[in-house]
């Protein structure tokens, strides 16, 4: 792990947005990443680059086309507005519910880009094995490897790739069994737990 892999470099927010079924919860992350907007856009949209920091991707990579991220998710490409906005549906497992992931890129300087990722709608709570779980946290109170923490690790991988620190796909580099990665994930999870608690308090 490098000095750039800090949980405090990411902004986290639990939001709400209207849907056909009513108000739904979303999560939002924002991180300042190395590199220009065009380089960040290429990293997020070109298959050979995606495989270096996320997962190999296949499919018809154009608006309306279907994509598949190996061992991760699949969906449809909804919007593509180079080099600033990409929106896709996101499903894990066959027949699973489709949510939406939106990535927005904005220039900070010639060598730094603000990367914003929004995922939703996500349920407030789901019940499993007789207990309630928060999908953002998954393993309260630390939230390790819950949905929010996983997206944290994705943005850290992107930043490391743009800094030229990744030579292998992130699946090998950000090994969840590594003590360093687990420690980082734990810190991210605690940050999400605080974010969720604040959002819950504000709604009360």
C-alpha positions in Angstrom: 0.0 0.0 0.0 1.1 3.6 -0.6 0.8 6.8 1.2 -2.0 7.8 -1.2 -4.3 5.0 0.1 -5.9 7.0 2.9 -9.6 6.7 3.8 -9.8 10.4 4.7 -9.2 11.4 1.1 -12.7 10.3 0.1 -15.9 12.3 0.7 -18.9 10.1 1.6 -22.6 10.9 1.6 -25.9 9.1 2.0 -28.6 10.7 -0.1 -32.1 10.4 -1.3 -33.7 10.7 -4.7 -37.2 10.2 -6.1 -38.1 7.0 -8.0 -41.2 5.5 -9.5 -41.7 3.5 -6.3 -41.0 6.5 -4.0 -38.0 8.0 -2.3 -34.9 5.8 -2.4 -31.5 5.9 -0.7 -28.3 6.4 -2.6 -24.6 6.5 -1.6 -22.1 9.0 -3.1 -18.3 9.1 -3.0 -16.0 11.8 -4.3 -12.2 11.5 -4.5 -9.5 13.6 -6.0 -7.5 11.4 -8.3 -4.2 11.9 -10.1 -4.3 12.6 -13.8 -6.2 14.8 -16.2 -9.9 14.3 -17.0 -9.1 12.6 -20.4 -6.8 10.1 -18.7 -9.3 9.3 -16.0 -12.0 8.9 -18.6 -9.9 6.5 -20.6 -9.2 4.5 -17.4 -13.0 4.2 -16.8 -14.1 3.4 -20.3 -11.3 1.6 -22.3 -11.4 -2.2 -21.7 -7.6 -2.7 -21.6 -7.3 0.0 -19.0 -10.3 -1.1 -16.9 -8.7 -4.6 -16.5 -5.6 -3.0 -15.0 -7.4 -1.5 -12.0 -10.9 -3.0 -11.8 -11.9 -6.2 -13.7 -11.8 -7.4 -17.3 -14.9 -6.1 -19.2 -16.7 -7.5 -22.2 -19.8 -6.7 -24.2 -21.1 -4.0 -26.6 -19.6 -0.9 -25.0 -21.9 1.7 -26.4 -25.1 3.4 -25.3 -27.8 0.7 -25.0 -25.2 -2.1 -25.1 -24.7 -4.8 -22.4 -21.5 -5.1 -20.5 -20.1 -7.7 -18.1 -17.4 -7.1 -15.5 -15.7 -10.4 -14.8 -16.6 -11.9 -11.4 -18.3 -8.6 -10.4 -21.4 -7.3 -12.2 -23.3 -6.8 -15.4 -25.7 -4.3 -16.9 -26.6 -1.9 -19.6 -24.9 1.4 -20.6 -27.4 4.2 -20.1 -25.4 7.4 -20.8 -22.0 8.1 -22.1 -21.0 11.8 -22.4 -17.2 11.9 -22.9 -15.2 12.8 -21.0 -17.4 13.7 -18.0 -20.3 11.3 -17.4 -20.9 7.6 -17.6 -24.1 5.9 -16.3 -24.8 2.1 -16.3 -27.2 -0.3 -14.7 -25.5 -2.6 -12.1 -26.6 -6.1 -11.3 -24.8 -8.7 -9.3 -25.8 -12.3 -9.9 -28.2 -13.5 -12.5 -31.7 -12.2 -12.0 -30.6 -9.8 -9.3 -32.2 -6.3 -9.0 -30.7 -3.7 -11.2 -29.5 -0.5 -9.6 -27.7 2.4 -11.3 -24.1 3.6 -11.0 -23.1 7.1 -12.3 -19.5 8.3 -12.6 -18.9 12.0 -13.0 -15.5 13.5 -13.8 -14.5 17.2 -13.3 -11.1 18.9 -13.6 -9.4 20.2 -10.5 -6.1 21.1 -12.2 -4.3 19.9 -15.3 -3.0 16.9 -13.3 -5.9 16.2 -10.9 -9.5 15.1 -11.4 -12.5 15.0 -9.1 -14.1 11.5 -9.5 -17.6 11.3 -8.2 -19.5 7.9 -8.0 -23.2 7.6 -7.1 -24.9 4.2 -6.6 -28.6 3.7 -6.1 -31.2 3.1 -5.2 -30.2 0.9 -2.3 -32.6 -0.3 0.4 -32.5 1.2 3.8 -32.3 -2.3 5.4 -32.5 -5.9 4.3 -33.2 -8.9 6.5 -31.0 -11.9 6.5 -30.9 -14.9 8.8 -33.3 -13.2 11.2 -31.3 -10.0 11.6 -31.3 -6.6 9.8 -28.3 -5.7 7.8 -27.5 -2.3 6.3 -26.3 -2.8 2.7 -23.9 0.2 2.9 -22.2 -1.3 6.0 -22.9 -5.0 5.7 -21.0 -5.9 8.8 -21.9 -3.2 11.3 -20.3 -1.5 13.1 -17.1 -1.6 11.1 -18.8 -2.0 7.7 -15.8 -3.9 6.4 -16.4 -4.8 2.7 -20.0 -3.5 2.7 -21.1 -1.7 -0.4 -19.7 1.7 0.6 -16.3 0.2 1.6 -16.1 -1.7 -1.7 -16.6 1.5 -3.7 -14.0 3.2 -1.6 -11.5 0.5 -2.6 -12.5 0.9 -6.2 -11.7 4.6 -6.2 -8.4 3.9 -4.4 -7.5 1.4 -7.1 -8.3 4.0 -9.8 -6.2 6.6 -8.1 -3.3 4.2 -7.8 -3.6 3.2 -11.5 -3.6 6.8 -12.6 -0.5 7.4 -10.5 1.3 4.6 -12.3 1.4 2.3 -9.2 -0.5 -0.7 -10.6 1.0 -3.2 -12.9 -1.5 -5.9 -12.2 -5.3 -6.0 -11.9 -6.6 -4.7 -8.6 -8.0 -8.1 -7.7 -4.4 -9.2 -7.2 -3.2 -5.9 -5.8 -5.9 -5.0 -3.3 -6.1 -8.5 -1.8 -8.8 -8.5 0.9 -6.7 -11.0 2.9 -3.8 -8.7 3.1 -3.5 -7.1 6.6 -2.8 -3.7 5.1 -5.9 -3.8 2.9 -8.1 -5.1 5.7 -6.9 -2.3 7.9 -7.7 0.2 5.2 -11.1 -1.3 4.6 -11.8 -1.2 8.3 -11.1 2.5 8.4 -13.3 3.1 5.4 -16.0 1.1 7.0 -15.9 3.1 10.2 -16.1 6.3 8.1 -19.2 4.9 6.4 -20.7 3.9 9.8 -20.3 7.5 10.9 -21.8 8.8 7.6 -24.8 6.5 7.9 -25.3 7.5 11.5 -25.3 11.2 10.6 -27.8 10.6 7.8 -30.1 8.7 10.1 -29.9 11.5 12.8 -30.6 14.2 10.2 -33.7 12.4 9.0 -35.1 11.8 12.5 
